[in-house]
Amino acid sequence: MRWRDLRWAVVLAVTSAAAAFGQTPPPGGERELVVFAAASLRDAFTELASRLEATNPGVRVRFNFAGSQDLRTQLEHGARADVFASADQKHMDGAKAAGLVKADRLLVTNLPVVVVPVSNPAGLKAFADLPRAKRVVIGTPEVPIGSYTLEILDRASRTLGAGFRKDVEARVVSRELNVRQILAKVVLAEADAGFVYRTDAQSAAEKVTQIPIPQEFNVVAVYPIAILEKAPAPKLAEQWMTLVTSPEGQAVLSRFGFTPAASAAAHRP
């Protein structure tokens, strides 16, 4: 057999084998997808990554999970990434204004909640009890959960008294850079209460107790997602976007406590 014929025979065999197992070769030779994502997306995105890798033999998905403000700063300083998923519109708009990302899409929404240790040392039963806590942990004002928290406290003060926000902030012992750091302090009982997302509370359901925030005080956290303008793996980035916004991807995100984009679109600013 001539070399050219042998080469095509090998290519055909590899392609046929991949198809037989429901897999496709990496698109355009791209083998690594880098996703910068808000810390609260960790569990759902990790599962979705395994699905993408299973259908693309040889492809690896690498994540950078952190606070959205930190991710945006890294991108502005030249960090390499293909996709950016933020926990608020503010930081996505900032990245867009800097020319870093293409048009964004609404991925999901989330709801902030208050969590307390299972032991609940402060005996908190309702949101209005927060001033009774001795140690409260929230996010820094720059991180989405921190910004949402301050907005919630302002809204609550209109009903629960002008001093409500001041009373709660007087008990703040730590301001963290991402929501998982807040959750960790509550899980370890280093705080009596903390503001996190519903999805984070669900991920630690056996270690924390969730206290809902009344609807009239709460805000909806929107999660936009976009491909980077200079994505090193644009075809894989498109595959990721297709997966996470597909019915399959939205079902996974929903199972982890997020509200799918189709149901949440009305809440987008």
N, C-alpha and C positions, 0 to 999 in steps of 0.2 A: 504493500500500500504506500502511495506517495505521502510525503510529509504533510502537504496541504490537506489531503483527504483525512489523514490521521488526526490532524489538529481539529478539523471540523467534527470528526467523530467524537472526540473527547468533549468538545463544547456541547454537542448535542446530548451526550450522556449525562453531563453535569446538570444541564437545564432540565432534562427529563426527570432526573432523580429529585431535583428540588420541587418540581411540579407534583411528583408522585406523593410527596410528603406535605403538600399544601404550602410550600415555601417558594419564595422568589429570591434570586440573587440580589445583593445590594444594588440600589439604583445608582447608575453612573459611577460605580466603583466607590461610592461613599460608604465608609465603614464606621464612622463615629458621629453620633448626634449629641450635641451639648445643649442641655436645657437649663436655663436659669429660672427658678420658680419659687414663689412664696412658700415659706416653711410649712404652712398649713396644707399644702398640696402633696406633701411627702408620701403619705401612705397610698393615696389613689394613683399618683403618677408612677410610683414604683411598680405597682401592679400592671399599669398600662404599658410600662417599658418592657416588661417581660413578654407581653403580647406582641409588641412590635419586633422585638428581637427574635421571637419564635417564628415569625413569618418572613424574616430577613436574615438568613444564616450568615454569620460573620459580622453582623452589625452589633455595635455596643452603644447603649444610651448612658451618657454620663450626666449627673445632675449637680447643680449648685443650689441647695436649698438655704434660704436666708430671708431676712426682712426685705421687703420690696425696695425700700430706700437704699439698702446696702447693695442689692443687685444692680439697681440703676446706677449707683456711683461706680461700681466696678465696670459696667459697660461704658460709661462716660470716660473712663480711664483706659479704655482699649482692651478690656477683657474679651476673649474669644467665646462666642456663643452662637447658637443657631435660632433658639426660641426664647422668648421672655414671657413669663406669666406672672402678673402682678396681682396683689390682693386689694388694689384700689385703682381708680382711674387716674388719680393725680400723678403717680409715678410712671404710668404708661404714657400719659400725655407729655410728661417731661422728657421721656426717652424719644418720643415722636418729634417733639420740638427740636431736639438735638440731632435729628436726622438719623437716629440709630435703628429704628424699626419701621416696618411697612405698616399698612393699615391693620388695626387690631380688630379682634372679634370678641364678643362676650362669650366667655367659657362657661361660667357658673356664677351663682351668688351664694352667700353664706350669712349666718346671723351670729352676732356676738352674744355670749352668755357669761354668767358669773359661775366660777367653780370654786368649791371648797373641799378640803380634805375629807375623806370618808369619816374620820373621827370628828370633824366639824367642831374644833375647840371653842370657837366663838359663838356657837349655837345659832348660826344664821339660818333663817327659814325662808325669807323673802328678800327681794331686792332692796326694799326700804330699810332692811336691817343692817345694811353695809356700814353705817357709821359706828356700829357696835364692834366691828372687827378691830383688832389691835395692829394687824399687819396685812396690808393690801399690796398686791403687785400688779402693775399695769405696764403697758408698752411706752416707749419714749414717744413724744409728740410726732416725730418724723416717721415712725413705723405705722402702717395702716391701723393695726389694732389699737395703738395708742391714740391716734387721731379720732377713731370711732369712739373710743372710751370717753374722751373729753366731750365729744358731741352728745353722747348719751347722758353724761352727768349734767350737762347744761340743760338738756330737755327735762330731766328729772327734777331739776331745781325749780322749774316753773310750777310744778305740782306739789313736790315734797318739801318745798321751802327754799328760799334763796340761799341758805347756807349749806344745802345738801352737798354740792360739789366740794365746797371748802372743807366740810367735815370728813368726806371720804379721802380727799387729797392729803389731809393732815395725817392720815393713817398709812399713806403710801411709803413703803420701806425700800422699794426697788422699782426702777423703770428699765425694762429689758428691751433688747434690740430685735427680738422676734418672738412670736407667739409661743413657740415650743419651749423657750426659756421660761416664760411665765408659767406654763403648764408644769414644767419640771419642779419649780419651786413649790407649787401647791401640792403636787404629788408627794414631795418629800416633807410636807407639812412645815416648810419654812415660811409659809404665809397662810393666813386665815382665809384669804379669798384672792381671786385673780380674774381678770377679764381675758377671755380667750374666745375662739370661735366654737360654734356648735360642733363642728367636725373634730376639733381637738378634744372636746369633752367626751365625745363618742369614742375616740381612740383610747381613752383612759377611763372608760366607764366603771371599771372595778376599783379604781384608785381615787376617784373624785366624785363628788355629788354636784349635779348641775342645778343652778338656780336660774330660771328663765328671767329675762329682762322684759318687763311689760311692753307690749307692742307700741304703746303711745310714746315710750321713751327710746325704743330701739331704732337702729339704722340697718339698712341692707348693705352688706359688703359685696361689691361687684369685683369680679375677677376677669379682666381682659387678657387676651393672649395674642402675641404677634411674632412674626418671623423677623429676624434681624436683617437689615439692609445688606450687610456684608457676611451673611451666614456662610460658613465654609462648606456646609452640607445642605444646600437649598432643597434638593429633592427629598432627602430624609426629613427635613423640616416640614415640607408639604405633607408627607406621609403622616407625621406626628399630628399635625393640625387636623388632617382628615380623621385620624383615629379618635382623638380626644373630643371632637365635635360630632362624631357619628353616634347613632343610637347605642352602639356597643360601648363606646367611651363614656357617654353621658350616663349610661346605666351603672357603670363602675363608680363614677363620681357621685352619683346619687346614693349608692350603697354606703359610701363613706360619709354621707350627711350633707352633701352639697345639693343645691337646687339647680336642676338642669337649665341650660340657657333658654330653651323654648318656653319654659314656665316662668323664667325670671326676666325675660326681655322687657317687660313692662316696668321693671324697677330701675332700668339703666338710666343714668342721668342724661 
